[in-house]
Amino acid sequence: MSANKIRIADVLASKAQGQKLTMLTAYDYPMAKLVDEAGVDIVLVGDSLGMVVLGYETTTPVTMEDMLHHAKAARRGVQRALLVGDMPFLAVRGSVDESVKQAARFLQEAGCEAVKLEWRQGIEDTAKAIVDAGIPVMGHVGLTPQTAAGEGGFGMRGTDAASAARIIAQAVALQEVGCCAVVIECVPTEVAQDITQRLRIPTIGIGSGPSCDGQVLVLHDLLGLYERFTPRFVKRYARLAETIRHSIQTYVDEVHRGVFPGPEHTRTMSGEEWVRLREQLGADDVR
């Protein structure tokens, strides 16, 4: 995609152009800046921050205030990519009007350019209302982490004909209410390919094979920063947790041994000034 600022129109055009989209999560200024500078098309401030940043077991406890706090930080680091805010569990459990108000906060308070909604029964009405309010919406079908605990846990979805048909219908429904793209998580390759061929809007896969119009990963998984578990579909491009841990252990050891700080890390007073200080204070007062 072009080196210019990515906009919704560019995301929509990518499918017809046959150009794959790249999306990664980021939750703070330094990481968002690095992701943006590396050329990623879409930066998602995902509610996955609940697990990989805040230490929760699931994404469910994440609040709108958590999301806005991190989205604001990411905004300061993102210049080129499209910035998308993930609607947390509680933000879409009230009335449709309230959900629209919460979605608007991502744009008004954090500077996001779109929001993402996970599928649940009746979410089409919420998605349509948000779109009608002038807020671009990205849908999410297949494995939906916010409701995974009540649906058999984290794992593949759409592995039988009946459940696959439901997921396909959900993706089509999200397109028809005006979504600009759909994330497809953890479904068989054949199902993701079928959805991708049916939809006019781009599909972005995660654990759903190579046929989608783009791919997304959680940054902490890609970099090897999150060690609690690694999903099968993740490719680790680095093992930064090991590097960081080793670096800190080396620091601790060097401080204990008096190696750090060394002369190259310190500054000293000139001899003349030191003499003047001793004269002013009295040699006996200087320790």
C-alpha positions, 0 to 999 in steps of 0.5 A, a space after each residue: 500500500 502507498 506510503 501516504 496516510 491510510 484511510 478507509 477508502 484505501 482499505 476498501 480499495 485494497 481488495 479490488 487491487 489484490 493488495 494484502 492488508 497488514 494489521 497489528 495491535 499496539 497499546 502504547 506510544 513507543 510500540 505504536 510508533 514502531 509498528 507505524 514506521 515499519 509500514 503496517 496498514 492498520 493499527 488495532 488498539 485491541 481489548 487483547 490489552 487486557 491479557 497481554 498488558 493488564 494481566 487479566 485471564 480474559 478480555 472481558 474485564 477491560 473497560 472503556 476507560 482502559 481502552 481510551 487511555 491506551 488508544 490515546 497513547 497509540 494515537 501519539 505514535 501513529 502517523 500513517 496507519 489507520 487507527 482502530 479502537 476495539 469496542 470492549 465487552 461492556 461498551 456494547 452491552 447497553 442500549 444501541 444509543 449508548 453503544 453509539 456514544 461509546 464508539 464516538 468516544 474513540 474518535 472524539 477523545 482518542 483520535 481513532 478512525 474506526 472501531 471494531 465490533 465482535 459478533 454477538 446476537 443482535 450486533 447488526 443493529 448496533 453496527 448499523 447505528 454506529 455506521 449511520 452515525 458516520 463512524 466506520 466499523 470493522 466486524 469480527 466473526 469466528 472466535 470472538 474472545 469476549 464471549 469465548 468462555 461461554 462458547 466452549 473456550 478458545 479454539 477453532 470455530 466453524 469446523 462443521 457445516 452448520 456452524 460454518 454456515 452461521 459464520 458465513 451468514 454473520 460476515 455477510 450480515 456485517 457487510 450489509 449493515 455497512 462494515 468496512 472490513 471483517 476480521 475472521 478469527 480461527 475458522 478453517 481455511 475453506 470457510 475463510 476463503 468462502 467468506 472472502 470470495 462472497 464479500 465485497 469488503 476486505 477480510 482480515 484473518 487471524 488463524 484462518 489461513 492465507 486466503 483472507 484479504 489481510 492478516 492480523 496478529 497480536 504484537 506481543 505474540 509476534 514479538 514473543 513478549 507474551 509467554 502465558 500461551 502461544 496460539 497455534 496460528 502465531 508465528 513468533 518473529 522474535 523472542 523478546 521476553 528472553 532478551 529483556 529478561 537476560 538484559 535485566 538480569 545482566 543489569 542486576 548482576 552488574 550493579 551487585 558487582 559494582 560494574 555499573 555505572 562505570 566511568 563512561 556513565 558518569 560525570 565528575 566536577 572539575 578539580 578547581 570547582 571541587 577545591 572551591 566547594 571544599 573551601 566554601 564548606 570546609 574540608 571537614 564538612 565534605 564527606 
